[in-house]
Amino acid sequence: MGVPTCLPAGMDDSKVVGGKVKKAGKHVGKAARIHLKAKLERCQQSARERRAKKKPRYRYLEELVSREELEMSKHWCMAMDQGKIPSEIKAPLSGEEQSKSQQNSSRQSKAVKTGE
């Protein structure tokens, strides 16, 4: 929003250079520069506030996850103290279940192909 200029009719701020019409560059006044600076500062402040709000939220979520993992570990330890191995631990340790499930799936796919 520049300050309007009063030019005589038919005159504008363009120049003819080498047969081409060139418009003068946009002039930014002191007031406009101050306005842009204030807007930039507001944006930066807003970004700082958003980052500040995120930090406690992430801390809370990390704490929540670690509590859940701790509880799960406690349950697993209690089960193992009673002589039981939780399936979540047993499956990755014994490759048997994975190999059995792979064999079953290959048998099923063969049965489907042969029409049994």
Secondary structure, 3 states (H helix, E strand, C coil): CCCCCCCCCCCCCEEEECCEEEECCCCCCHHHHHHHHHHHHHHHHHHHHHHHHHHHHHHHHHHHHHHHHHHHHHHHHHHHHCCCCCHHHHHHHCCHHHHHHHHHHHHHHHHHHHCC
